[in-house]
Amino acid sequence: MTVLRRGGVVIAALAVLVTFATMEPADPGGTVEREPAQRHTASSTPAVQPTAPEGAEIRFTAAVHPNPPALRRFYAQEARWEQCADEGDFDCASVTVPVDHAEPSGPTVDIALRRLPARSEAPRGTLFVNPGGPGGSGTEFVQEPGIVGAELREAWHIVGFDPRGIGESAGFDCLTDDELDRLYAEDPTPPSPLGKVALKEAAAARVDGCLQRGGPLAANMGSEAVAADLDILREAVGDERLNYYGVSYGTLIGAIYADRFSSRVGFMVLDSAVSPDVVDDPSVTQRDVDANARHWGREFDALFAEFVEACGQDRPCPLGDDPDQAAAAVIELLDSLETVPLSSDFDSLSQVTEGWAVTAIGEGLLDPGSWPYLVDALELAIEDADGSELAWFAMVSVGRDVDGSYPGASYGKNHLPVTCADWPVPVWSELTPSPKVLEEHPLFGRIQPPLPSECTGWTGEPRSKLVVEAEPATPVLVIGNANDPVTPIEDTEYLASAIGRSRLVTVDAAVHGSYATGNACADGAVEDYLVRAMSPRNGLKCPAG
């Protein structure tokens, strides 16, 4: 989550790059060597039945698989907690993992942990948390106020970790500040074939630069490796089973862990899910591609219509009160920026190109809380030919500071090696939707255009299992918002179906993230599960508010 301030206003925006080319088809502190530690087991955590009835107390009784013998020296570590250098309420530690789990004698990387200790004198154990991204910093996430309620704060040690290659876990700049600026500024809809070739070449150059800068670590940053790291972290904090809360892309890490380490799953909450499966078909046809584009075009148009409705609630909307009229106004703005950028009052981003405008609008539409600020930015750009607010909004959206730098743990700098490892380039992404389909959804075609894969030329370690079929004994809680603008509820429903004996909870809300976002029913379901070990009713629907 990136925060920028301007004119006394604070906006927090989740950085998510969404393009048609990456969309899934619509169908479907230190360590010490030690002997194995005394773990939190049935004596300190409620003991979980393999098939706990809905509403019943969860009891752990099933046996767990042994740790991998080849990785014995890594599993023999114990997290040594010390007060973090910045003091406060946090403890810090680090745990060493192999860069390549299949080559335990090879290079290693230290995973940074930050713990908010439980207030209880007899805590349940450790609850690992991950904010998603991909490439989000867990050590920063755990410092955000209000990420857990008072009951969780009492019952659990809350631990955030920076995944390998991110932040304090040997983080490196996969992309430089200049590369990111060029990425966001470039024309996403070049009019000539040569322009399209240039986009593909630029994407390949970014991949090559990332692999050169990151070396073996960059080539091994997929979520399968992160899940394997989590199992070593679990052992290092002395827990027999992994207890985990993951939101957004963090749900993929949890799902992969549940698939690979099923017997080690403890309490697990997966919030606002990413669909875990890779769907590809070498025999895909143009008709298939067009059907997929129409689906996402309709989804985009519906979201934009909601934006326009909200735009005119408190004042006349500067874009007009009709979605088609508003879309035409935005397209006219983008057309003008294709040849003449708007000036802004930021020295580090003095020209707002079409690419920067598309970045701002595309990201802003995914965050309803930011819509009033996006409207202000568009109004100033359209009526006064001033790109200052649009430049500011774009910087907020991608985690860029006003001095032109991108923080080391920002999404933009770190997502590429994770994305390319987790999502092999699908055959169908090389096919472009027919012009007629894009004409049916003209603004969709400008804000989320068909682009060359950002992973062209990737040679790192790919994800080995592309379908999740997890069967943990513990009922995993999968929760999502019915109108989530970032991860559709269909993905959350699909993830619940992919994890045996999971419990699906749906919340009537239109924000990203269900827990600790203001819904008492959602908070109650999560806290009953994590604090009182009560299995929620599968299919529970939480009303708004």
C-alpha positions as CSV (number, residue, x, y, z in Angstrom):
1,M,0.0,0.0,0.0
2,T,1.5,3.3,-1.0
3,V,0.7,6.6,0.6
4,L,1.3,10.1,-0.8
5,R,0.2,13.4,0.6
6,R,-0.7,16.6,-1.3
7,G,-2.7,19.6,-0.2
8,G,-3.2,17.9,3.2
9,V,-5.1,15.0,1.7
10,V,-4.0,11.4,2.2
11,I,-4.8,8.7,-0.4
12,A,-3.8,5.0,0.0
13,A,-3.8,3.1,-3.3
14,L,-3.2,-0.5,-4.0
15,A,-0.8,-0.8,-6.9
16,V,-2.2,-3.3,-9.4
17,L,-1.2,-3.5,-13.1
18,V,-4.1,-4.8,-15.1
19,T,-3.9,-5.4,-18.8
20,F,-5.8,-7.7,-21.1
21,A,-2.7,-9.6,-21.8
22,T,-2.4,-10.8,-18.2
23,M,-6.1,-11.6,-17.6
24,E,-7.1,-15.2,-17.2
25,P,-9.8,-16.5,-19.5
26,A,-13.3,-15.8,-18.1
27,D,-14.4,-19.4,-18.2
28,P,-13.9,-21.4,-15.6
29,G,16.8,-10.6,13.6
30,G,19.1,-13.7,13.5
31,T,19.0,-17.5,13.5
32,V,20.6,-20.2,15.6
33,E,21.2,-23.9,14.9
34,R,19.2,-26.0,17.4
35,E,17.4,-29.2,18.0
36,P,13.7,-29.3,17.0
37,A,12.0,-26.7,19.3
38,Q,9.1,-27.3,21.6
39,R,6.2,-26.5,19.3
40,H,2.7,-25.0,19.8
41,T,0.6,-28.1,19.5
42,A,-2.7,-29.4,21.0
43,S,-1.6,-28.3,24.5
44,S,-1.4,-24.6,23.5
45,T,-3.7,-24.4,20.5
46,P,-7.2,-26.0,20.3
47,A,-6.6,-29.5,19.2
48,V,-8.6,-29.8,14.9
49,Q,-10.8,-32.6,13.7
50,P,-10.0,-33.7,10.1
51,T,-13.5,-32.8,9.1
52,A,-14.8,-30.2,11.6
53,P,-18.6,-29.7,11.3
54,E,-19.7,-26.2,10.4
55,G,-19.9,-24.0,13.5
56,A,-18.0,-26.6,15.6
57,E,-14.8,-26.0,17.5
58,I,-11.8,-26.8,15.3
59,R,-9.5,-29.5,16.7
60,F,-6.2,-30.6,15.3
61,T,-5.7,-34.3,15.6
62,A,-4.3,-35.4,12.2
63,A,-0.6,-36.3,11.9
64,V,1.8,-34.0,10.1
65,H,4.4,-35.0,7.6
66,P,8.1,-34.8,8.6
67,N,10.2,-31.9,7.5
68,P,12.3,-32.5,4.3
69,P,15.5,-34.3,5.3
70,A,17.6,-32.6,2.6
71,L,16.7,-29.2,4.2
72,R,17.5,-30.3,7.8
73,R,19.9,-27.5,8.5
74,F,17.4,-24.9,7.5
75,Y,14.6,-26.4,9.5
76,A,17.0,-26.6,12.5
77,Q,16.9,-22.8,12.9
78,E,15.2,-20.8,15.6
79,A,14.1,-17.2,15.1
80,R,16.1,-15.1,17.6
81,W,13.9,-12.1,18.3
82,E,15.4,-8.8,19.3
83,Q,13.8,-5.4,19.5
84,C,13.8,-3.8,16.1
85,A,16.3,-1.0,15.5
86,D,13.5,1.5,15.1
87,E,12.2,0.4,18.6
88,G,8.4,0.7,19.0
89,D,6.4,-2.4,19.8
90,F,8.1,-4.7,17.3
91,D,10.7,-7.5,17.5
92,C,12.8,-8.4,14.5
93,A,14.6,-11.5,13.3
94,S,15.7,-13.2,10.2
95,V,15.7,-16.8,9.0
96,T,18.0,-18.3,6.3
97,V,16.5,-20.2,3.4
98,P,18.0,-21.7,0.2
99,V,17.7,-19.6,-2.9
100,D,16.8,-22.9,-4.7
101,H,15.1,-25.4,-2.4
102,A,16.1,-28.2,-4.8
103,E,19.8,-27.2,-4.3
104,P,20.2,-26.8,-0.5
105,S,24.0,-26.6,-0.7
106,G,23.7,-23.6,-3.0
107,P,23.3,-19.8,-2.3
108,T,21.0,-18.7,0.6
109,V,19.0,-15.7,1.4
110,D,17.9,-14.3,4.7
111,I,14.2,-13.7,5.2
112,A,13.3,-10.6,7.3
113,L,10.6,-11.0,10.0
114,R,8.9,-8.3,12.1
115,R,6.7,-9.4,15.0
116,L,4.0,-7.6,16.9
117,P,4.1,-9.7,20.1
118,A,0.8,-11.1,21.5
119,R,-0.6,-9.3,24.5
120,S,-1.7,-12.6,26.1
121,E,0.7,-14.4,28.4
122,A,-0.3,-17.6,26.7
123,P,-0.6,-16.9,23.0
124,R,-1.9,-19.4,20.5
125,G,1.3,-19.1,18.5
126,T,2.3,-17.1,15.4
127,L,0.0,-15.7,12.7
128,F,2.0,-14.9,9.6
129,V,0.5,-12.1,7.5
130,N,1.1,-11.2,3.8
131,P,-0.3,-8.1,2.0
132,G,-0.2,-9.4,-1.5
133,G,1.3,-7.4,-4.4
134,P,2.9,-9.5,-5.7
135,G,6.0,-8.2,-4.1
136,G,4.4,-6.5,-1.1
137,S,6.4,-6.0,2.1
138,G,5.1,-7.9,5.1
139,T,7.4,-6.1,7.5
140,E,5.7,-2.9,6.4
141,F,2.2,-4.4,6.4
142,V,2.5,-5.5,10.0
143,Q,3.2,-1.9,11.0
144,E,0.0,-0.5,9.5
145,P,-2.5,0.5,12.2
146,G,-5.6,-1.6,12.4
147,I,-4.5,-4.5,10.3
148,V,-5.9,-6.9,13.0
149,G,-8.5,-6.4,15.6
150,A,-8.0,-6.3,19.4
151,E,-8.8,-9.9,19.9
152,L,-6.3,-11.1,17.4
153,R,-3.8,-8.7,18.8
154,E,-4.3,-10.4,22.2
155,A,-4.2,-14.0,21.0
156,W,-1.5,-14.2,18.4
157,H,2.0,-13.1,17.7
158,I,1.5,-11.2,14.4
159,V,4.5,-11.7,12.1
160,G,5.0,-10.0,8.7
161,F,7.8,-11.2,6.4
162,D,9.4,-9.8,3.3
163,P,9.3,-12.5,0.7
164,R,12.6,-13.4,-0.9
165,G,14.0,-10.6,-3.1
166,I,11.7,-8.0,-1.5
167,G,12.5,-5.2,0.9
168,E,14.7,-6.4,3.7
169,S,14.9,-9.9,2.4
170,A,17.8,-9.2,0.0
171,G,15.6,-6.8,-1.9
172,F,17.0,-5.5,-5.2
173,D,15.8,-3.2,-7.9
174,C,14.3,-5.5,-10.5
175,L,13.4,-2.4,-12.4
176,T,15.2,1.0,-12.0
177,D,13.4,4.2,-11.4
178,D,14.0,5.3,-15.0
179,E,12.7,2.0,-16.4
180,L,9.5,2.4,-14.4
181,D,9.0,6.0,-15.5
182,R,9.5,4.9,-19.1
183,L,7.1,2.0,-18.6
184,Y,4.3,4.1,-17.2
185,A,4.9,6.9,-19.7
186,E,5.0,4.9,-22.9
187,D,2.0,4.9,-25.3
188,P,-0.1,1.8,-24.6
189,T,-1.9,2.0,-27.9
190,P,0.8,2.9,-30.5
191,P,-0.8,3.6,-33.9
192,S,1.9,2.0,-36.0
193,P,3.2,-1.6,-36.2
194,L,6.7,-0.3,-35.4
195,G,5.3,1.1,-32.2
196,K,3.9,-2.2,-31.2
197,V,7.2,-3.9,-31.9
198,A,8.9,-1.3,-29.7
199,L,6.6,-2.2,-26.8
200,K,7.5,-5.8,-27.1
201,E,11.2,-5.0,-27.3
202,A,11.0,-2.8,-24.2
203,A,9.2,-5.5,-22.3
204,A,12.0,-8.0,-23.2
205,A,14.7,-5.5,-22.2
206,R,13.1,-5.0,-18.8
207,V,13.0,-8.8,-18.2
208,D,16.6,-9.2,-19.2
209,G,17.7,-6.3,-17.0
210,C,15.9,-7.7,-14.0
211,L,17.5,-11.1,-14.4
212,Q,20.9,-9.6,-14.8
213,R,20.6,-7.4,-11.7
214,G,19.0,-10.1,-9.5
215,G,20.9,-13.2,-10.6
216,P,19.9,-16.5,-9.2
217,L,17.5,-14.9,-6.6
218,A,15.6,-13.1,-9.4
219,A,15.2,-16.4,-11.2
220,N,13.8,-18.1,-8.0
221,M,11.2,-15.6,-6.7
222,G,7.9,-17.5,-7.5
223,S,5.2,-18.1,-5.0
224,E,6.1,-21.8,-4.8
225,A,9.5,-20.8,-3.4
226,V,7.9,-18.3,-1.0
227,A,5.5,-21.1,0.3
228,A,8.5,-23.4,0.9
229,D,10.2,-20.5,2.7
230,L,7.1,-20.2,4.9
231,D,7.4,-23.7,6.0
232,I,10.9,-23.1,7.2
233,L,9.7,-19.9,9.0
234,R,6.9,-21.9,10.6
235,E,9.4,-24.3,12.1
236,A,11.7,-21.4,13.1
237,V,9.0,-19.8,15.3
238,G,8.2,-23.2,16.9
239,D,4.7,-23.9,15.4
240,E,3.8,-27.4,14.3
241,R,1.3,-26.0,11.8
242,L,1.3,-22.8,9.7
243,N,-1.2,-20.1,10.8
244,Y,-1.6,-17.6,8.1
245,Y,-3.6,-14.6,6.9
246,G,-3.1,-13.6,3.3
247,V,-4.9,-10.9,1.4
248,S,-5.1,-10.4,-2.4
249,Y,-2.0,-11.9,-4.0
250,G,-1.1,-13.3,-0.6
251,T,-4.0,-15.8,-1.1
252,L,-2.0,-17.4,-3.8
253,I,0.9,-18.0,-1.5
254,G,-1.5,-19.5,1.1
255,A,-3.2,-21.7,-1.5
256,I,0.1,-23.0,-2.8
257,Y,1.2,-23.8,0.7
258,A,-2.0,-25.6,1.5
259,D,-1.5,-27.7,-1.7
260,R,2.1,-28.5,-1.0
261,F,2.1,-28.8,2.8
262,S,-1.5,-29.9,3.4
263,S,-0.8,-31.6,6.7
264,R,1.0,-28.6,8.1
265,V,-2.0,-26.2,7.5
266,G,-3.2,-24.7,10.8
267,F,-5.6,-21.7,10.9
268,M,-5.5,-20.1,7.5
269,V,-7.6,-17.1,6.2
270,L,-7.4,-16.3,2.5
271,D,-9.0,-12.9,1.9
272,S,-10.0,-11.5,-1.5
273,A,-8.5,-14.2,-3.5
274,V,-6.5,-14.4,-6.7
275,S,-7.7,-17.4,-8.8
276,P,-4.7,-19.9,-8.3
277,D,-4.9,-21.9,-11.5
278,V,-3.2,-21.2,-14.8
279,V,-5.6,-21.8,-17.7
280,D,-4.1,-22.2,-21.1
281,D,-5.1,-23.8,-24.4
282,P,-2.8,-24.2,-27.3
283,S,-5.8,-24.6,-29.6
284,V,-7.4,-21.3,-28.6
285,T,-9.2,-19.6,-31.5
286,Q,-9.9,-15.9,-32.4
287,R,-13.4,-16.6,-31.3
288,D,-12.2,-17.6,-27.8
289,V,-10.1,-14.5,-27.5
290,D,-12.9,-12.2,-28.6
291,A,-15.3,-13.9,-26.1
292,N,-12.8,-13.3,-23.4
293,A,-12.3,-9.7,-24.4
294,R,-16.1,-9.1,-24.4
295,H,-16.4,-10.5,-20.9
296,W,-13.7,-8.2,-19.5
297,G,-15.0,-5.3,-21.5
298,R,-18.4,-5.7,-19.9
299,E,-16.8,-5.9,-16.5
300,F,-14.9,-2.8,-17.2
301,D,-17.9,-0.9,-18.5
302,A,-19.9,-1.8,-15.5
303,L,-17.2,-0.5,-13.2
304,F,-16.9,2.7,-15.2
305,A,-20.6,3.2,-15.0
306,E,-20.4,3.0,-11.2
307,F,-17.6,5.5,-11.2
308,V,-19.7,7.9,-13.3
309,E,-22.7,7.5,-11.0
310,A,-20.6,8.2,-8.0
311,C,-19.0,11.2,-9.8
312,G,-22.4,13.0,-10.1
313,Q,-23.7,12.3,-6.6
314,D,-22.6,15.5,-4.9
315,R,-22.1,17.8,-7.8
316,P,-22.5,17.8,-11.6
317,C,-20.0,15.3,-13.0
318,P,-17.4,17.1,-15.2
319,L,-17.5,14.1,-17.5
320,G,-21.2,14.2,-17.9
321,D,-23.9,12.0,-16.3
322,D,-24.1,9.4,-19.0
323,P,-21.4,6.6,-19.0
324,D,-21.0,6.7,-22.8
325,Q,-20.7,10.5,-22.7
326,A,-18.1,10.3,-19.9
327,A,-16.2,7.6,-21.7
328,A,-16.0,9.8,-24.8
329,A,-14.7,12.7,-22.7
330,V,-11.9,10.5,-21.3
331,I,-11.1,9.1,-24.8
332,E,-10.9,12.6,-26.2
333,L,-8.4,13.5,-23.4
334,L,-6.3,10.4,-24.2
335,D,-6.4,11.2,-27.9
336,S,-5.0,14.7,-27.2
337,L,-2.3,13.4,-24.9
338,E,-1.1,11.0,-27.6
339,T,0.4,14.0,-29.4
340,V,0.6,16.8,-26.8
341,P,1.3,15.9,-23.2
342,L,-0.1,18.1,-20.4
343,S,2.3,20.0,-18.2
344,S,2.3,19.6,-14.4
345,D,3.9,21.5,-11.5
346,F,6.0,18.5,-10.5
347,D,9.6,18.9,-11.5
348,S,10.1,15.1,-11.6
349,L,7.0,14.5,-13.7
350,S,6.6,17.7,-15.7
351,Q,4.8,16.1,-18.6
352,V,1.7,13.8,-18.4
353,T,1.7,11.6,-21.4
354,E,-1.1,9.3,-22.5
355,G,0.6,6.4,-20.7
356,W,0.7,8.3,-17.4
357,A,-3.0,9.2,-17.8
358,V,-3.9,5.6,-18.6
359,T,-1.9,4.5,-15.5
360,A,-3.8,7.0,-13.3
361,I,-7.2,6.2,-14.6
362,G,-6.8,2.4,-14.7
363,E,-5.4,2.2,-11.2
364,G,-7.9,4.8,-9.8
365,L,-10.9,3.0,-11.1
366,L,-9.9,-0.1,-9.0
367,D,-10.1,1.9,-5.8
368,P,-13.6,3.5,-5.2
369,G,-12.2,5.3,-2.1
370,S,-10.0,7.4,-4.4
371,W,-12.7,8.2,-7.0
372,P,-13.4,11.8,-5.8
373,Y,-9.7,12.6,-6.2
374,L,-9.6,11.0,-9.7
375,V,-12.6,13.1,-10.7
376,D,-10.7,16.3,-9.5
377,A,-7.7,15.3,-11.5
378,L,-9.7,14.6,-14.7
379,E,-11.6,17.9,-14.3
380,L,-8.4,19.9,-14.0
381,A,-6.9,18.1,-17.0
382,I,-10.0,18.4,-19.3
383,E,-11.2,21.9,-18.3
384,D,-7.9,23.7,-17.5
385,A,-5.4,21.6,-19.5
386,D,-3.4,21.2,-16.3
387,G,-1.9,17.8,-15.6
388,S,-0.7,18.4,-12.1
389,E,-3.4,16.5,-10.2
390,L,-3.4,13.7,-12.8
391,A,0.4,13.4,-12.3
392,W,0.0,13.3,-8.5
393,F,-2.7,10.7,-8.8
394,A,-0.6,8.6,-11.1
395,M,2.3,8.8,-8.7
396,V,0.1,7.7,-5.8
397,S,-1.2,4.8,-7.8
398,V,2.2,3.3,-8.6
399,G,4.1,4.1,-5.4
400,R,6.3,6.9,-6.9
401,D,7.6,9.6,-4.6
402,V,7.4,13.2,-5.8
403,D,11.2,13.2,-6.1
404,G,10.9,10.6,-8.9
405,S,12.1,7.6,-6.8
406,Y,10.3,4.4,-6.2
407,P,10.7,2.9,-2.7
408,G,12.7,-0.3,-2.7
409,A,9.8,-2.5,-1.6
410,S,7.3,-0.9,-4.0
411,Y,5.1,-3.1,-6.1
412,G,6.4,-1.7,-9.4
413,K,10.0,-2.6,-8.7
414,N,9.4,-6.1,-7.4
415,H,6.4,-7.7,-9.0
416,L,8.0,-8.8,-12.3
417,P,10.1,-11.9,-11.2
418,V,7.1,-13.1,-9.1
419,T,4.6,-12.6,-11.8
420,C,6.7,-14.2,-14.5
421,A,7.5,-17.3,-12.3
422,D,3.8,-17.8,-11.3
423,W,2.1,-17.1,-14.6
424,P,3.7,-18.7,-17.7
425,V,3.0,-16.6,-20.8
426,P,-0.3,-18.1,-22.3
427,V,-0.5,-19.0,-25.9
428,W,-3.8,-17.0,-26.3
429,S,-2.2,-13.8,-25.1
430,E,-0.4,-13.5,-28.4
431,L,-3.8,-13.1,-30.2
432,T,-5.3,-9.7,-30.3
433,P,-9.1,-9.2,-29.9
434,S,-10.8,-8.2,-33.1
435,P,-11.2,-4.5,-33.8
436,K,-15.0,-4.9,-33.6
437,V,-14.8,-6.1,-30.0
438,L,-12.6,-3.3,-28.9
439,E,-14.9,-0.8,-30.7
440,E,-17.8,-2.2,-28.6
441,H,-15.9,-1.3,-25.5
442,P,-13.8,1.7,-26.6
443,L,-12.6,3.0,-23.2
444,F,-11.7,-0.6,-22.1
445,G,-9.6,-0.8,-25.2
446,R,-7.7,2.3,-24.2
447,I,-7.3,1.8,-20.4
448,Q,-6.7,-2.0,-20.5
449,P,-5.4,-2.5,-24.1
450,P,-4.1,-5.8,-25.4
451,L,-0.3,-5.5,-24.7
452,P,2.6,-7.8,-25.3
453,S,3.3,-10.0,-22.3
454,E,5.5,-8.3,-19.7
455,C,7.2,-11.6,-19.2
456,T,8.5,-12.1,-22.8
457,G,11.9,-13.6,-22.6
458,W,11.7,-14.8,-19.0
459,T,14.2,-17.6,-18.2
460,G,13.7,-18.0,-14.5
461,E,12.3,-20.9,-12.6
462,P,8.7,-21.4,-13.6
463,R,5.8,-22.5,-11.4
464,S,5.8,-26.3,-11.5
465,K,2.2,-27.0,-10.6
466,L,-0.3,-24.8,-12.3
467,V,-3.5,-26.2,-10.7
468,V,-4.2,-26.1,-6.9
469,E,-5.8,-29.2,-5.5
470,A,-5.4,-28.7,-1.8
471,E,-6.8,-31.1,0.7
472,P,-5.9,-29.9,4.2
473,A,-7.5,-31.5,7.2
474,T,-8.1,-28.0,8.6
475,P,-11.1,-26.0,7.3
476,V,-9.5,-23.0,5.6
477,L,-11.5,-19.8,5.8
478,V,-11.9,-18.1,2.3
479,I,-13.5,-14.7,2.4
480,G,-14.2,-12.0,-0.2
481,N,-16.4,-9.0,-1.0
482,A,-19.2,-9.4,-3.5
483,N,-18.2,-6.3,-5.4
484,D,-14.5,-6.2,-5.0
485,P,-13.1,-3.9,-7.7
486,V,-9.6,-5.6,-7.7
487,T,-10.1,-9.3,-7.3
488,P,-13.6,-10.4,-8.5
489,I,-15.7,-12.5,-6.1
490,E,-15.7,-15.3,-8.7
491,D,-11.9,-15.8,-8.0
492,T,-12.6,-16.1,-4.3
493,E,-15.4,-18.6,-5.0
494,Y,-13.1,-20.5,-7.3
495,L,-10.3,-20.7,-4.7
496,A,-12.8,-22.0,-2.1
497,S,-13.8,-24.8,-4.5
498,A,-10.1,-25.7,-5.1
499,I,-9.4,-26.2,-1.3
500,G,-11.1,-29.2,0.2
501,R,-13.3,-28.6,3.2
502,S,-12.8,-24.8,3.0
503,R,-15.4,-22.4,4.3
504,L,-16.6,-19.6,2.0
505,V,-17.8,-16.3,3.4
506,T,-19.1,-13.6,1.1
507,V,-19.4,-9.9,2.2
508,D,-21.7,-7.4,0.7
509,A,-19.0,-4.7,0.2
510,A,-17.3,-3.0,-2.7
511,V,-13.8,-2.6,-1.3
512,H,-10.7,-4.7,-1.6
513,G,-10.1,-6.8,1.4
514,S,-12.8,-8.1,3.8
515,Y,-11.2,-8.3,7.2
516,A,-10.6,-5.1,9.2
517,T,-12.2,-2.9,6.6
518,G,-15.3,-2.0,8.7
519,N,-17.7,-4.9,8.3
520,A,-18.7,-6.3,11.7
521,C,-19.9,-9.6,10.3
522,A,-16.7,-10.2,8.3
523,D,-14.6,-9.3,11.3
524,G,-16.6,-11.6,13.5
525,A,-16.3,-14.6,11.2
526,V,-12.5,-14.2,11.0
527,E,-12.0,-13.6,14.7
528,D,-14.3,-16.5,15.7
529,Y,-12.2,-18.7,13.5
530,L,-8.8,-17.4,14.6
531,V,-9.5,-16.6,18.2
532,R,-12.2,-19.0,19.3
533,A,-11.3,-21.8,16.7
534,M,-14.9,-21.9,15.5
535,S,-15.5,-23.1,12.0
536,P,-17.9,-20.7,10.1
537,R,-20.9,-21.9,8.2
538,N,-19.9,-22.5,4.6
539,G,-21.7,-20.1,2.3
540,L,-22.2,-17.5,5.1
541,K,-23.2,-14.1,3.6
542,C,-22.4,-11.0,5.5
543,P,-24.7,-7.9,5.0
544,A,-23.3,-4.5,4.2
545,G,-22.0,-2.5,7.2
